[in-house]
């Protein structure tokens, strides 16, 4: 029985509908509160800015990348000069960032407009429009459940472009991606008391069904029957039952088959290996960011025309200390029959994911990708802006790297150094769930590799990128929902890897 009170909607920002449209300049000037005008370094600005290059420079604005200058007007919307740097030396990442800077420069304005200036950027009209849409919508996203929570921070975004059809196609793609990212962020920021494993499964059924996904939910009794000892062991200490959610996206004549596994530890206390009572402990509601990214990314696949079939697994449970909690020295039997000696109950993510990895190998699959807030070692290695990636197939890893670079959710490869596998040896079981004090990200990946049956596979560790201490361009403060854009791009451009496991 679910005892968690539903204090509020776990996905509030996804309920708001922001109007996004391509319009002529005059209409934007009539309807918007603020209009962004891109300005290249050393180039006279467009007339609608209402000033010339000398006037901008006298105010300290030179057109340098990321500069913004708000210019109030007695008539029409506020104009915001946005510096793009040297002409033609930009890409969609810069456009997205600058759109976000504009949105943050006018925080009280709810009707925004942006001029397309793709000739100055060297970016196509469609890509420009998509990047602007993502940048503005994601910069204005918020998760808030206090007073005035029902008030949206943005009502409309108008894109000014001469090529209406091309720009509109980019706007629609940007809207779909931003909506998926907003869902991922909402889930990662929702307090664990509200978003239990049971409630996560209910949300998955709601939004997954609306996105054309087949949704299957497995309860505790079914997980017992399936022999999923990893997730069941972690769940022992919680009063809340676990859930596994399997999502399926099945296009006609799929060009490939992908399995995505997301860690869904709804709150991670560390279990008996209790975490310290500090800020990082308070952030542990985001330990389900991997599952949030898998769910959110899959809601976008149909509307973006993904041609690969995708199966997603959300492995959802709390990790809590109690009289019934998993103990150090316990031995768990996983879905594939592997026995695991538990040496640290705070190394629980790999246990819940191992069951799903084993399940994924039981069906035809061209690549398996798991994503998880797995190790503090990855945070210490890469900080908060880069995720770690490891795998047994260079083709899968490279596709993830290219996807991350394209959408500005970067990943960096660490070596899957198999001589470290001996650190996981147990005297009483097949392996332990914890390696030595060093190379923690690598030994965690080596643990996961035990469950993929030689299938092409990559592991993405987002422990660092799941949380930001301050906003940066289109990224929010707090739980970031990192991975949604990465997985969308990976699935859209997926090609069957050549060769087998390395």
Secondary structure, 3 states (H helix, E strand, C coil): CCCCCCCCCCCHHHHCCCEEEEECHHHHHHHCCEEEEEECCCCCCCHHHCCCHHHHHHCCCCCCCCCEEEECCCCCCEEEEEECCCCCCCCHHHHHHHHHHHHHHCCCCCEEEEECCHHHHCCCHHHHHHHHHHHHHHHCCCCCCCCCCCCCCCCEEEEECCCHHHHHHHHHHHHHHHHHHHHHHHHHHCCCCCCCHHHHHHHHHHHHHHCCCEEEEECHHHHHHHCCHHHHHHHCCCCCCCEEEEEEECCCCCCCEEEEEEEEEEEECCCCCCCCCCHHHHHHHHHHHHHHHHHHHHCCCCCCCCCCEEEEEEEEEEECCCCCCCCCCCEEECCCCCEEECCCCCCCHHHHHHHHHHHHCCCCCCEEEEEECCCHHHHHHHCCCCEEEEECCHHHHHHHHHHHHHHCCCEEECCCCHHHHHHHCCCCCCEECCCCCCCHHHHHHHHHHCCCCCCCEEEEECCCCCEECCCECCECCEECCCCHHHHHHHHHCCCCCCCCCC
